[in-house]
Amino acid sequence: MIKVITLCLIFLVLSSAEGAPQNPKSFAHLSRLDAGESKGVIFIYYNAKISKILKHKVESSDHPGTALRAIETKIDSTSRDKHIIDYDAGPSGDPHFVVYKKEDNKLTQVGSFLGTELIIPGDGTVYVSGEADDFFNKRRKYVLRDVRLEEIVQPYYYVGLKTTNTKPMDMYTDRSFKSKVAHLPPNSEIEVLLATKKNEYEYDYLIKSPYGLVGWSIVESQYGLCGTEIIKGICFHGD
């Protein structure tokens, strides 16, 4: 009986460890702060050696209501400048982080970023990810220049979503969409590899077919509620 109980306890511990959120591998040395009202959804990863946990409510800077003043930290560990990080759920569930420079007890906003995860390693950069007011988990990198955090331009955004399509789709050799690579019937097992923005509510997507062919696909605007999207999981996560 003791052996059975011991095995059950080991199984529960292992299951809990597997289910718990893990630090991104590149930032395994950082500490993690759960900043959301619901546990296990909103995270800030930070360098504990140059940070101080605050975690108290303040008035939101962009809407009537409150935000969480999460931490005080250095974006660049070699600088004397300190920054304050707020997490704000927004007036209608639009998760975002607001970064302020702190100087003589005065706060100056240096950036506001939609997302559910913020990573501040302390080397002058900031990383943001998460499905928030966009069509997929867009991973972005920012660098501190003077008093602004500026996005590092990527040639494409990585999507990495294995999914299916609900309507027929064509794949093309390039974004001129003239030379066809393949035709995909509904419910094909595809992988969305990359995306590039076309306009405010549209992206072009690089798709891998079930056979392994790769091509660009036109996806009609999918602004609105998820559930009717052409590519399952590629829909506007917001309002």
VENBEL-V522012 format. One record per run of one state. SS is the DSSP state (hx for helix, st for strand, lp for the rest). FROM is the first residue (numbers start at 1). LEN is the number of residues. Records with the same first field share a line. If there is no record, write none. Layout:
SS=FROM-LEN ; FROM-LEN
This chain:
lp=1-1 ; 20-5 ; 28-3 ; 35-8 ; 47-1 ; 60-6 ; 74-2 ; 77-5 ; 89-7 ; 104-2 ; 115-2 ; 121-2 ; 124-1 ; 130-4 ; 135-5 ; 146-2 ; 152-5 ; 166-3 ; 173-7 ; 185-4 ; 200-2 ; 209-5 ; 219-12 ; 232-5 ; 238-2
hx=2-18 ; 25-3 ; 48-3
st=31-4 ; 43-4 ; 51-9 ; 66-8 ; 76-1 ; 82-7 ; 96-8 ; 106-9 ; 117-4 ; 123-1 ; 125-5 ; 134-1 ; 140-6 ; 148-4 ; 157-9 ; 169-4 ; 180-5 ; 189-11 ; 202-7 ; 214-5 ; 231-1 ; 237-1
